[in-house]
Every structure is written in structure tokens, then in C-alpha cells.
């Protein structure tokens, strides 16, 4: 009976973690924009500027994710080598 309770706690923690990740990944729509960006991209004739700003945002967003993925992969590889050695 004790092990069943332990498994329930483990499942509960896993479900809480998955729920937290899902909530984090859901995008919340917001209309926030700095005054300078609004002024620079305000007209219809500024499509090239708008594309450049969007590309810059994507570039700035991708770099941290790549760093986390690379560090995570290196840690995974380090632990897998330790398990093979033992």
C-alpha cells in the first residue's frame, strides 16, 4: 500500500510539471509595443522595416533556445558516457 501512494505522488508531480510546461508554452496575446517601434512601423509603406524588425526579434529569440539545447545535449552526453563506463 505504501508503494502505491509513492507512485501517486510521483505521477502527481509529473502531471504538475507537464501542466506547468503547457501553460508556459501557451502564448498570451498582448498589444504591448514600445513607442519607438509603433512610430517606426506605423504606416503601410513600412513593410520592409516591419519585416526587418520581425527578423531581428526571431533572431534574438532563437539564440537562447539554441544555447539551452546545446548545453542540455552536452550534459546528456556526459551522463550517458558515465553510465557506459560503470
PyMOL commands that set and color helices and strands:
alter all, ss='L'
color gray80, all
select helices_A, chain A and resi 2-25+35-40+47-85
alter helices_A, ss='H'
color red, helices_A
deselect
rebuild
show_as cartoon
